[in-house]
Every structure is written in structure tokens, then in C-alpha cells.
């Protein structure tokens, strides 16, 4: 190995290491460890293979897509489009393409076919390095920062690490027996982390499902399951095509249009909207502003002359609904909780404005139920790029309506329960973030000689 780095701690490699972009001090290592430049474990020549010269031979191809899929591809030579690298069991592969995505792969010996790899891999091969130890090192944060400093290109899929610079990066190397001990510990710890991560992800998904579960408990979902008889409601004025659940005393089924108004957004010529305000302009929200909450900073600015009526401004208590969008997003809505001045809304959105018989927050929660979203999805038109929800179809949605006092009571309970659900979700996210930070901490300890 390179005389400068083979014999021990930082003193043996000089005070600093010339990294691709800067001088980086090398720290002292535990007894028996040494600094090794990656070039020392990169073979001088990796044999090239032209699979098309062996059209009927089946190869095991270690490609970037195969890595993402979790296993090498088995392909006949005729199906492999270009020259590849011949790789051996125990080789360690490091993806040089799109280097911010960490891809490292240890070549196994279980394939039964000649093994080849994409030229987008940097190949490492050495008898005195445990391949799994090297794989762990190549996934570690300190190395990744150094690795990114070797990249060149204009970004995206054109960004690549440069092997000649990667070869100059030093890594700390303990004796082989210590490498194997570290690998055994890390493998066990990483498996425990993965198990904890899966459990935390399940808890987070359960926490995210809580709001919908709370809404299901509060609002009758109808149509009723099973062979229930249709419910005739004189308020609605006709027998519904599908059965509606019987309601608690004092509740009634009504059409959405009986308890709110719908106001379509403004239209304006293409090119009239600007990203910055100008004299005589007004902010205009579009479908991109309809998220969990109204995203006011997405507004464009249009001449106020296109607002034909005061109803086409937003008011506190309104619900802004996306009524022309990709089909899964049709019917998505956000509540207008406050308004920063005069703001209008575009033609791909519709405002639902509650009347006196409906508590705005009650109606908002109801329209976010799975039943309402499913109704909007079903009623939206089928088109290639964009689906539309007609106002008359939206307003025909049957909704269960209790007395106003009961609506207010339900809103108070739901508000408290939703806040509790949000706390549960935040705690689950914090737990998951803590677990996801563990691998980096474990690798850092391992390569500091602290395991």
C-alpha cells in the first residue's frame, strides 16, 4: 500500500490530506488502525465484458435499477445493451451516478452465472478488507461528504463522482479481525434499528389515520351496509338511489346545496396573471393553494376588473374546493380561517359558503370525510388530464345534519380530539426521526473505534 498511509495514525500521512476541494486534517486512530486511501483497494484494471458476444449466456447484471429493485438481473447477453465490468464475489460497488443517493452493494456468489456490473459503479477489491466493513464505511456521513466533493456535472442524472478523486479519499482501517467484529456488531444493531423503524412507521401511519377514524365515528357514513331499505327524507324530497343510514333523533338528511351556496371562481385571459402585485391587481388563489390549509403565498395577481361580484372574494368561514384537477384531487378543500385583505379565486376552484343553518367548521369536517371525498371522486368527469366536478353534482351530496346546537357541540369535541390526534402524530414523527438518526450515529461510533 501507499507508504504515506499504510503504517498508522495521522502522523504517517502528514498533518493534512489533500482532498479534492480542501485540506482536511486526519485524526489520530486507535492502536492497530491505519489510514488507507481508497485507491489502494481499487483494482488497477477491471476486465470488460461485451455480453452481446455471448447472446445465449445468462449473466447476473448488477445495474443501478437492479440495486434499487434489491437484486441483480438475470439476462441473456443479447438483452444487455453495452459493455460491462466483470465483477467477483466480495467486490464492493459504489454508484458514481447521482451521488447524493447512497448506493453501495457487496457482490455475492450465489447467482450461478457470470457476474457483470454497469460501468456506473466504482469497483473496490482487496483481500485485507472485509467487504461489509467497506460497505458500511462507504455509507457513513463523513465519507459521503468527501464523496460528494468529487462530483462534477450539471446536476441530476448528469452528476457523477470522479473515480480518480475518490481514489484519493482516506478511510480508517482496523485489522481484519477487528473489521469482522465491527461488522458483526453493526449488522446486529442495524437489524434492530430496522425493526424499530418498521414499528415506528406503523405507529405513525396509525396516528395519521386517527383524524379519519374520528370523523367516521362522528358522522353517519351512509349508504348503510347490507340490504337496508332506502330512507325517504322529505327534506331531501326524494328516495335516494342508495340507502342512507337512519339518523339520531333531531338529525336529518339534506342536500349540501340546502345549507350552503357555491360560487365559481373568476376567469381571465391567459397571460393576465403575474407573480407580483401591480397597480389595480388582486391576489387570486388557484388549486395549488388548496392544501391542508390555504397557502396564501401561492396566489397570483390579476386585474381586479375580472372580479365581477363581491361574492367572488374570499370570506372567513368559506371553504375553497378544487373542482377541476387530476381526478384524485377533485373535491380537495381547505377552510378559510382568516383573510389577508381582498383575495379572489380562479375558475378551477369553487367556494362553498355556509348558510345560517350550518356551522362552518362542522360542514368543513363533514366534507373531509371519506364518504364525501368518495362522492366527489365518483361524480367528477373522466378525462385524460383533468377532471371536473360540476357545481350541481357537488351540491347534490346528501349530508347528515343535526340541529345547530348539536353541530357546535360536535365541533368542540372534534377540535379537542383532532388536537390530541395531532399531538400523537407529532410524537410518532419525532420517534421515527430519532430512530432514523441511529444508523449514522452507529456508523460514526464504529469508525471512531468506539464499538
C-alpha positions in Angstrom: 0.0 0.0 0.0 1.0 3.7 -0.3 3.9 4.2 2.1 2.3 7.5 3.2 -0.8 5.9 4.6 0.0 2.3 5.5 1.6 2.4 8.9 -0.5 4.1 11.5 -2.2 7.3 12.7 -2.4 10.8 11.3 1.4 11.4 11.7 2.1 8.8 9.0 0.1 10.7 6.4 1.3 14.1 7.2 -0.7 16.8 9.0 -3.4 17.0 6.4 -4.8 15.1 3.5 -5.3 16.9 0.1 -9.0 16.3 -0.5 -10.4 17.2 -3.9 -11.6 20.6 -2.6 -9.8 21.4 0.6 -7.1 20.4 3.1 -8.7 18.1 5.7 -6.8 17.2 8.9 -6.6 13.5 9.6 -7.3 12.5 13.2 -5.4 10.0 15.3 -6.7 6.4 15.2 -6.9 3.7 17.8 -3.9 1.4 18.2 -3.7 -1.0 15.2 -5.8 1.1 12.9 -4.3 2.9 9.9 -5.4 5.3 7.2 -5.8 3.8 3.7 -6.6 5.7 0.5 -9.4 4.1 -1.4 -7.2 3.9 -4.5 -5.4 1.1 -2.6 -8.5 -1.0 -2.8 -9.5 -0.2 -6.3 -8.2 -2.8 -8.8 -5.8 -1.4 -11.5 -7.9 -3.0 -14.2 -11.4 -4.4 -14.2 -12.0 -6.7 -17.1 -14.5 -5.5 -19.7 -17.2 -7.9 -21.0 -19.2 -7.5 -24.1 -22.4 -9.5 -23.3 -23.6 -9.3 -26.9 -20.7 -11.6 -27.9 -22.4 -14.3 -25.8 -26.0 -13.9 -26.8 -27.3 -17.1 -25.2 -25.3 -16.9 -22.0 -27.2 -15.8 -18.9 -25.5 -13.1 -16.9 -26.1 -11.7 -13.5 -26.2 -8.0 -14.1 -25.5 -5.6 -11.2 -27.1 -2.4 -12.6 -28.3 0.7 -10.8 -32.0 -0.2 -11.4 -31.2 -3.7 -10.1 -29.8 -2.3 -6.9 -33.0 -0.2 -6.5 -35.0 -3.4 -7.0 -32.9 -5.3 -4.4 -31.3 -8.0 -6.6 -29.2 -8.4 -9.7 -31.0 -9.0 -13.0 -30.6 -12.4 -14.8 -30.4 -11.6 -18.5 -29.1 -13.3 -21.7 -26.2 -11.5 -23.4 -28.4 -10.4 -26.3 -30.5 -8.3 -23.9 -27.6 -6.4 -22.4 -27.1 -3.2 -24.3 -23.4 -2.3 -23.8 -20.1 -3.4 -22.4 -20.0 -4.1 -18.7 -17.4 -4.7 -15.9 -16.6 -8.3 -14.8 -17.1 -8.4 -11.0 -16.2 -11.1 -8.5 -17.7 -12.3 -5.2 -16.7 -9.9 -2.4 -16.3 -6.9 -4.7 -17.9 -3.7 -3.3 -19.7 -1.5 -5.7 -20.2 2.3 -5.2 -22.5 4.2 -7.6 -20.9 7.2 -9.1 -24.1 8.4 -10.8 -26.4 10.8 -8.9 -24.0 10.5 -5.9 -26.3 12.1 -3.4 -28.3 8.9 -3.4 -26.2 6.4 -1.4 -25.9 3.1 -3.3 -23.3 0.5 -2.2 -23.5 -3.2 -3.0 -21.5 -6.2 -2.0 -21.3 -8.8 -4.8 -22.4 -12.2 -3.6 -21.5 -15.6 -5.0 -25.0 -17.1 -5.1 -26.0 -16.2 -8.7 -24.7 -19.3 -10.6 -23.9 -17.0 -13.6 -21.1 -14.9 -14.7 -21.4 -11.6 -12.9 -21.2 -8.2 -14.6 -21.8 -4.7 -13.5 -22.7 -1.4 -15.0 -19.9 1.0 -15.7 -21.7 3.4 -13.4 -20.2 1.5 -10.5 -16.8 2.1 -8.9 -15.4 -1.3 -8.1 -13.4 -2.0 -4.9 -11.5 -5.2 -4.4 -9.0 -6.2 -1.7 -8.1 -9.3 0.3 -7.4 -7.5 3.6 -10.7 -5.6 3.8 -14.0 -7.2 4.8 -16.4 -6.1 2.1 -19.2 -5.5 4.5 -16.9 -3.3 6.6 -16.1 -1.3 3.5 -19.8 -1.1 2.6 -20.6 0.4 6.0 -17.8 2.9 5.6 -19.0 4.0 2.2 -22.4 4.7 3.6 -21.1 6.8 6.5 -21.7 10.5 6.6 -18.1 11.7 6.7 -17.2 9.7 3.7 -20.4 10.8 1.9 -19.4 14.4 2.3 -16.0 13.7 0.8 -17.6 11.6 -1.9 -19.9 14.5 -2.9 -16.9 16.8 -3.2 -15.6 14.6 -6.0 -18.7 15.0 -8.2 -18.9 17.0 -11.4 -21.6 17.7 -13.9 -24.6 19.9 -14.3 -26.8 18.1 -11.8 -29.5 15.4 -11.8 -28.6 12.3 -13.7 -25.6 14.1 -15.3 -23.9 14.5 -11.9 -21.2 11.9 -11.4 -18.4 11.2 -8.8 -14.9 11.1 -10.4 -13.1 7.8 -9.6 -9.7 9.5 -9.8 -10.7 11.8 -7.0 -12.5 9.1 -5.0 -9.2 7.1 -5.0 -7.6 9.9 -3.0 -10.1 9.8 -0.1 -8.6 8.2 3.0 -10.6 5.8 5.2 -9.7 4.4 8.7 -8.9 0.7 8.6 -8.6 -1.6 11.6 -7.0 -5.1 11.5 -9.2 -7.7 9.6 -10.3 -9.4 12.8 -11.5 -6.0 14.2 -13.3 -5.3 10.9 -15.2 -8.6 11.3 -16.1 -7.8 14.9 -17.4 -4.4 13.9 -19.4 -5.8 11.0 -21.0 -8.4 13.3 -22.0 -5.7 15.8 -23.2 -3.2 13.2 -25.2 -5.9 11.4 -27.0 -6.8 14.6 -27.5 -3.2 15.6 -28.8 -2.2 12.1 -31.2 -5.1 12.1 -32.6 -3.8 15.5 -32.8 -0.3 14.1 -34.7 -1.6 11.0 -37.1 -3.4 13.3 -37.7 -0.3 15.4 -38.1 1.8 12.3 -40.8 -0.5 10.9 -42.6 -0.4 14.3 -42.3 3.4 14.4 -43.6 3.8 10.8 -46.6 1.6 11.7 -47.3 3.8 14.7 -47.0 6.9 12.5 -49.4 5.5 9.9 -51.9 4.7 12.7 -51.5 8.2 14.0 -52.1 9.7 10.6 -55.3 7.6 10.3 -56.7 8.9 13.6 -58.4 12.0 12.1 -60.3 10.0 9.5 -61.3 7.5 12.2 -62.6 10.3 14.4 -64.7 11.7 11.5 -66.1 8.2 10.8 -67.2 8.0 14.5 -68.9 11.4 14.4 -70.6 11.5 11.0 -73.0 8.8 9.7 -71.4 7.4 6.7 -74.3 6.1 4.5 -75.1 4.3 2.3 -75.8 1.8 5.1 -74.1 -1.6 4.7 -76.2 -4.6 3.8 -79.7 -4.8 2.4 -81.1 -1.9 4.3 -84.2 -0.2 2.9 -83.9 3.2 1.3 -84.7 6.1 3.7 -87.2 8.6 2.3 -86.4 12.1 3.6 -88.9 14.8 3.0 -86.2 17.4 3.4 -84.3 15.9 0.5 -87.5 15.4 -1.3 -87.0 12.0 -2.9 -86.0 8.5 -2.1 -82.2 8.2 -2.6 -80.9 5.8 -5.2 -78.8 4.1 -2.4 -79.9 3.6 1.1 -79.0 6.2 3.7 -78.4 5.3 7.3 -81.1 6.1 9.9 -80.1 9.1 11.9 -80.2 10.0 15.6 -83.2 11.9 16.8 -83.2 15.5 15.6 -80.8 14.8 12.7 -82.0 14.8 9.0 -80.5 14.1 5.6 -80.3 17.2 3.4 -78.6 18.1 0.2 -75.4 20.1 0.6 -77.0 22.8 -1.6 -79.7 23.4 1.1 -77.1 24.6 3.7 -74.6 26.5 1.6 -74.0 28.4 -1.6 -71.5 27.6 -4.3 -69.6 30.4 -6.0 -67.5 29.6 -9.1 -64.1 31.3 -9.4 -63.2 34.1 -11.8 -62.0 33.7 -15.4 -59.3 35.8 -17.0 -57.3 35.7 -20.2 -54.1 33.6 -20.4 -51.2 35.9 -19.6 -53.2 38.2 -17.4 -51.8 36.7 -14.2 -48.5 37.8 -12.8 -46.4 36.6 -9.9 -46.0 40.0 -8.3 -48.7 42.6 -7.4 -49.2 45.6 -9.7 -51.5 48.6 -9.7 -55.1 47.6 -9.9 -54.4 43.9 -9.1 -55.8 41.5 -6.6 -54.4 38.2 -5.3 -56.0 35.2 -6.9 -55.8 31.7 -5.4 -55.7 28.6 -7.7 -55.9 24.9 -7.0 -52.2 24.9 -5.9 -53.3 27.0 -2.8 -55.8 24.3 -1.7 -53.7 22.2 0.7 -54.2 21.1 4.4 -54.6 24.9 5.0 -54.9 27.7 2.5 -51.4 28.5 1.1 -51.8 32.2 0.5 -48.3 32.7 -0.8 -49.2 30.6 -3.9 -51.6 33.4 -5.1 -51.1 35.0 -8.5 -52.1 38.6 -9.2 -54.7 39.5 -11.8 -56.5 42.8 -12.7 -59.3 43.4 -10.2 -61.7 44.1 -13.1 -62.1 40.3 -13.6 -63.9 40.1 -10.2 -67.5 40.6 -11.3 -69.1 40.4 -8.0 -68.2 40.8 -4.3 -69.2 37.1 -3.8 -66.0 36.3 -5.7 -63.8 37.5 -2.9 -63.0 35.0 -0.1 -64.5 35.5 3.4 -63.8 33.9 6.7 -65.7 30.6 7.0 -65.6 29.9 3.3 -64.3 26.5 2.0 -62.2 26.6 -1.1 -62.7 23.5 -3.2 -60.6 22.2 -6.1 -63.2 21.4 -8.7 -61.0 21.0 -11.8 -57.9 19.0 -11.2 -56.4 15.5 -11.6 -59.2 13.1 -10.5 -57.7 12.1 -7.1 -57.5 15.8 -6.2 -61.0 16.8 -7.3 -63.0 17.7 -4.2 -60.0 18.6 -2.1 -60.8 21.5 0.1 -59.3 23.9 2.7 -61.0 26.2 5.2 -60.6 30.0 5.0 -59.9 30.8 8.6 -58.9 34.4 8.1 -58.4 36.6 5.0 -55.4 38.9 4.5 -57.4 41.6 2.7 -59.3 41.2 -0.6 -58.4 37.8 -2.3 -60.3 36.2 -5.1 -60.1 32.6 -6.6 -59.7 31.1 -10.0 -62.1 29.2 -12.2 -60.7 25.8 -11.3 -61.9 26.3 -7.8 -65.3 26.8 -6.2 -66.2 28.4 -2.8 -68.6 26.6 -0.6 -70.2 29.3 1.6 -72.3 28.0 4.6 -75.7 29.4 5.3 -77.1 30.1 8.8 -78.3 26.5 9.2 -74.7 25.1 9.1 -71.8 25.7 11.4 -68.9 26.3 9.0 -66.4 24.1 10.9 -69.0 21.3 11.1 -69.6 21.5 7.4 -65.8 21.6 6.7 -65.2 18.4 8.8 -68.1 16.7 7.1 -66.8 17.5 3.6 -63.4 16.0 4.5 -64.9 12.6 5.4 -64.1 9.6 3.2 -67.7 9.4 2.2 -67.7 13.0 0.8 -64.4 12.6 -0.9 -65.6 9.3 -2.5 -68.7 11.0 -3.7 -66.8 13.8 -5.3 -64.4 11.3 -6.9 -67.3 9.3 -8.4 -69.1 12.4 -9.7 -66.1 14.0 -11.3 -65.9 13.7 -15.1 -63.4 11.2 -16.6 -60.9 12.9 -18.9 -57.3 12.4 -19.9 -55.6 15.2 -18.0 -58.1 17.0 -15.9 -61.4 16.0 -14.2 -64.2 18.4 -13.4 -66.8 18.4 -10.6 -70.0 20.1 -11.7 -71.5 22.5 -9.2 -74.9 20.8 -9.3 -73.3 17.5 -8.6 -71.4 18.8 -5.7 -74.4 20.5 -4.2 -76.5 17.3 -4.6 -74.3 15.5 -2.0 -76.6 14.1 0.8 -75.3 15.1 4.2 -76.4 14.3 7.8 -77.4 17.5 9.6 -78.1 17.8 13.3 -79.5 20.9 15.0 -77.2 23.9 15.0 -76.5 23.5 18.8 -75.5 19.9 18.2 -73.3 20.9 15.3 -71.5 23.3 17.7 -71.1 20.6 20.4 -69.7 18.2 17.9 -67.2 20.8 16.6 -66.0 21.5 20.1 -65.4 17.7 20.8 -63.8 17.2 17.4 -61.5 20.2 17.8 -60.2 18.7 21.1 -59.9 15.2 19.6 -58.1 16.4 16.5 -55.6 18.4 18.6 -54.9 15.2 20.6 -54.5 13.3 17.3 -52.1 15.9 16.1 -50.0 15.5 19.3 -49.9 11.8 18.8 -48.8 12.2 15.1 -46.1 14.7 16.1 -44.8 12.3 18.8 -44.7 9.5 16.3 -42.9 11.6 13.8 -40.3 12.6 16.5 -39.8 9.0 17.5 -39.3 8.0 13.8 -36.8 10.9 13.3 -34.8 9.7 16.3 -34.7 6.2 15.0 -33.7 7.3 11.5 -30.7 9.1 13.0 -29.4 6.0 14.7 -27.6 4.4 11.7 -25.5 7.5 11.2 -24.7 7.6 14.9 -23.8 3.9 15.0 -21.5 4.2 11.9 -19.9 7.3 13.4 -19.1 5.3 16.6 -17.8 2.3 14.6 -15.3 4.4 12.6 -14.2 6.3 15.6 -13.2 2.9 17.1 -15.8 3.2 19.9 -17.7 -0.1 19.4 
